[in-house]
Amino acid sequence: MITINIEKAKEIQKDKIREVRKPLLEKLDIDFVRALETGSDIEEIKSQKQALRDVTNLVTEAEIIGTTVDEVTEELKAIWDEDLLGPKPE
């Protein structure tokens, strides 16, 4: 019998998130420094950065109930936060 390693599947999904998140955080780092230089408000940038850091927690905390590879994959894809990360990768 073939079993699905849910924890490994979650790690793969988190790696995909990290890949997309990295350039977003880098841009926010630049925005943060510019805001500091000009004395602009940095709270929104800090909030956005924290939200991006926390997005992998959604995967960690997800209750995956699928029993097939396709079901597990779809459940993990559904966790993708398009507001933060943009469109889901194929």
JOPE-V402622 format. One record per pair of residues at least 24 apart in sequence whose C-alpha atoms are under 8 Angstrom apart, sorted by sequence separation. I is the first residue (numbers start at 0). GAP is how many residues later the second one is. D is the distance in whole Angstrom. If there is no record, write none. Layout:
# JOPE-V402622
i=[I | I]
gap=[GAP | GAP]
d=[D | D]
This chain:
# JOPE-V402622
i=[24 | 54 | 24 | 20 | 51 | 50 | 51 | 16 | 17 | 16 | 13 | 13 | 12 | 9 | 9 | 5 | 3 | 8 | 12 | 16 | 3 | 8 | 12 | 20 | 3 | 19 | 5 | 9 | 16]
gap=[24 | 26 | 27 | 31 | 32 | 33 | 33 | 38 | 38 | 39 | 42 | 45 | 46 | 49 | 50 | 58 | 63 | 63 | 63 | 63 | 64 | 64 | 64 | 64 | 65 | 65 | 66 | 66 | 68]
d=[6 | 8 | 7 | 7 | 7 | 8 | 8 | 8 | 8 | 7 | 6 | 7 | 7 | 6 | 7 | 8 | 7 | 8 | 7 | 8 | 7 | 8 | 8 | 7 | 7 | 7 | 8 | 7 | 8]
